[in-house]
Amino acid sequence: MNPTDLTIEILKSIRDEAKATNGRLDVLTARVDQLSERVDLTNERLDRGLSELAQRIVHSEIRTATAIADLAGDVREMTGVLRNASELRPRVERCEHDIADLRARLDAAGR
């Protein structure tokens, strides 16, 4: 075989391998494109999910703040009731003592 023929055969072989490599690269590129599309869809789903989660957290915080405000009002109200009850205690005790005295007098008068 002539050296020129050998060079041509080597070049043909290199050309054929380059074509095969290009074909494999085309397949790989298509797979990367598909993967990129899937990643984009996943990112969109994650963004929607995070947005929904953020809204749910905000709504939950609003409900919690409302419940805490209601509870604070109830505590203030109960504090007032307890304060009034503790202020009435001496008066109630005097009334109970007066009732006991009146019963004792009635019992003594009835004998």
Secondary structure, 3 states (H helix, E strand, C coil): CCHHHHHHHHHHHHHHHHHHHHHHHHHHHHHHHHHHHHHHHHHHHHHHHHHHHHHHHHHHHHHHHHHHHHHHHHHHHHHHHHHHHHHHHHHHHHHHHHHHHHHHHHHHHHC
